[in-house]
Structures are given as C-alpha cells and as structure tokens.
Amino acid sequence: MLNSIGSSSAKLSPTNPAPNGAMATAEVLKQQGVKVSQSDELGGTLTAISAAGAGHVTVLLYDQQRFLSAEQLKKLSESGARLVVINPGPLDLKAISSEISSAGFYNAGSDHQDQTVPASCNNPDAVAAQQIDGGRSALYRGPVVCFPTDSGEGGKIGQLAQSTDGQLTVIGNTAVFSNDRLAHSGNAALAFRLLGHTEQLIWYLPSTKDLPVSEQHPDLASLQPGWLVPISIWAFLVALLAMFWKGRRDGPLVEEPLPVAVKASETAIGRARLYQDGRALDRAAASLRSATLYRLAKRLRLGPAASKEAIVAAAIQHSHLPETEVARILLKTQPGTDKEFLRWSQEVENLERELEKDQ
C-alpha cells in the first residue's frame, strides 16, 4: 500500500517527526523535486515500480523486524529498481546480492557526538559527504566499500558497500537518515545523494502485511501440540484405573432395613480405630478422661455439675493410691505414643475398678 499522508511512530519512517524518525530527510527530498511515497507491503511496492518504470525508481528498504523472506527479497532485487537497503542482516544480503556480504558489527561507544568516519573511497556519493557519524553500525564487504572502521582490512570492510553496477547500496548506519543526526557531519549529503538519484523514491518499511498467509484455515488439530493426544490418552487411563481402585468393594451391597441398631461396643471400637488411623492421641485421651470423670462423678454421687477437682478429691478419699498418683491418672497424664496411651488406659481402668469395689 502506497501513501503520502498520515503519520507514523516507526523508526526511520518518512512521516515520523520524532528524533528516531526520518521525516526531515523525506521533506527535503520532496523540496528538491523527488516524488516520495511510502509503502508497507511488497505487492504495492512492486506495482509502483512497474507503473513508474524500474529505471526511474529508487527503493529505500528498512526491514527492522525482518518481515521479508528470502524469496520476497529476491523478487524486490529482481524488480530492476535502484535499491538502498539500511542495516540488512546476513541472510537478507544473501538473498539480495552475491557481491555484498555482512562483516560484523561496529560500536565506537554510546557517546558518538564527536565520532566521525571518513569516506576513504572513490564513490561520488561518499566523497561528497566526506565523513559521517561514527557509533553503532553494521559492517559489510563488497566491490565498493566506504567509511571503513579500524577493524577494516585494507579498506575492505566499511559501513557502506555498493555493488559493481551501483544498483544496490547497503548501509549499516541508521543515524545517517534520522531526524536528530541528519544535520551532523556529512550525514545529510550522503542521505540526499543516495536517495535522490531518480525522480521517484519509494520508502518501503515492511509490515505484518508481508507475512505469508496460509492457504488453508488452521483447524484445532493443527494448532494443538503433537504430545497432547498421547498425554490425554494416558491421563484417561490413569483416571480410569484410579476410579476402579477407589471404587472397589469387599463384596456386593447388602440391603438392610432401617433403622439399624448398632451395639455401643461396635461404635466405640469404630471410633477408636478412627483415632488410631488419624494418630489423634490427644483427642482420644480427652475423650477417655471425660468419660472416666463422668462415670466417677455418677458413682461417687457428686452430680453432673461437679468440677474435675471435686471428682478427683472424692476419688482420693475412696482410693488406696497416693493422692498424687490419683491426680496424675485423672488429670495430668498426656500420653504421646500408643504404648503410653495403652499403659495409661489400664491405670484408669484399674482405678475405676478399685473405686467400684470400695462402693
């Protein structure tokens, strides 16, 4: 889609007035008679090139998000238009040209206000600029290399590389075109000369519109991961086995008319087993102590409102055991193990039998 109006916040957009935009570069080119149009998809770009004639068009390509595939880049390079590609990656260059290749990355420091790189080549556009900003930049090898860095080997590595026929120019320094650095060093001269060779400039910033769309709509099966089906089957089998294990019975259900009379001894045994399974010695001890004191109060004719101390005092008077021993058995003992609980319960039973005989 080509347009010449509207605004954008994208980096190096010709309609972005922010410091990282390139609106100043586009506006100056328009004032110099260059027809500048913006594109965000490959189809519209190729159509515009065909309509204007490849020899009359320069395409600035800045694919920051790497939306274009190798096949799409090859179509653009075969369109016949003059290409200026900003900061392309190694795979992008491989699809566009066999002459130019990536040579790494250069960073002269975060503070590049005073950092400049001389042209050091015979390219007319670079010679006119004389020098550009240093700082962060991708480096390239090619038939024509300009603005070499200290890491260059005999001038073969630089921030700008150009093909033999001059139809392809790659530059790794985005600051050359940005609003905040355009007026520094020779950035403006290089930007205007690179983009002003033809009467029409297509400022192409690829977008999600360039991503390939599947011919078939995805279904649920294609979206789910491959391990989902076997894991689901395994989980179903585990759940089935768990239901069988938890739902098994010792025998068939037996119908029994209600109400059902249950012996007190069976209830006591069942509750005792629950306490034992739950390791609830404290609750079992409290239950036994409470029941013992209740029976002793009834046997000693103290009444239901008698306190623990009164029951213990009455038990001491009717028992042959020492006072401290009776108080320990009825009030103070707190068993911590099954063995201690069994010993204590026997002491309680013996005390009750002694008081029963005394009566």
Phi, psi and omega in degrees: 000125179259141178207159180232007180233176180089175181226159182216152177256008181290151179296135180060026174283140180289352178246015181257112180276358181291167181305324181272002177275182181228030182296324181297317179299314181295319182293320178295319178299320177298319179295334179271007175094007178274130177278112183255124176229147183256142179228147177231016177208150184292321182301313179294326179295313180295323178296317180294323178296316180295321182290321183273340186095125187302326182288349182253009188233137168247134179247120171268122181244122174227096182260077185297322183268003180057051179285329187280139176274170179299323179294320179292320178296322179295320177299319180293319180291333179273001181289341180092351179284158176283129186249135170239109186252126183262124173052053177283154178273173181301317181290325177298315180296323179298326179281331185273316189213148174263354182267328186251139180221160179284146183230022176107206188220146182231135178220112182272006181119158181290331180264093184251023181300321183255005180273126177227156179233122180288158183296308177053042176202176182258007179294128185301321181294318179290322179297321179296325180284332181068307179205156179227175178299144171273216178089211186285132180196148170277152182244150185220158171247147178183179179300322177237121181235130179232163180054058179290154177256178179297335180279357181290147180252101180064031179074016182269353179235128181203178181282344179228135176224146183224145179288170183298319181276356178078005182281340181235126175232129176242141180221133185264358184257104181288340182295338181301327186257352187283154182299319187283343182241002184300322185275002183264149177051226178251025183302314183297315181300316180293317182297313183293323181287320179296322185264355184252019181289331182241168183283345180230136178237125174257115181268097190258112174245098182305150181225188179295344177295338181274352179290138181295141179252131181294140179290331180253139177289132181292140176259178183297323182294325181283339181273337183278147180293157184293334183277356186293317184294308179297324178294321179296318178296316179298317180295323179295317179295320178297317179296321179296316178295322179295319178295321179294319182292314182286334185264001181292152181231158179288341181184180181292155177293141181245124177285137181218129181294146178258154358284157180253129177271124180246132180296146180297325180295322179293320177298316180297317180295319179297317179293322178297321178293324176296316177298321182292316179296324181273002181055037183264066181294324181295318180288323178295320179294319179296320179294317179294319180295316181296316180295322180295314180297324179295316181292322180293320179298322179290320182288326181270007176057048179262344180089160184290341183270001183293143179278168179298319182295321180293322180293318180295319180297318178293322179294325179296320181294331184257002182251151177271355179282156177298155182301315183294327181291318178295318179296323179295316183295316187275332188236322195262336185290129176230092184295140180252345179228168178298323181294316178295322179296319180295317179297316181294319179297324176293322177296319178296317180296317179296321179295318180296319180295323179295316180292326179294318179293325181293332180283000000 
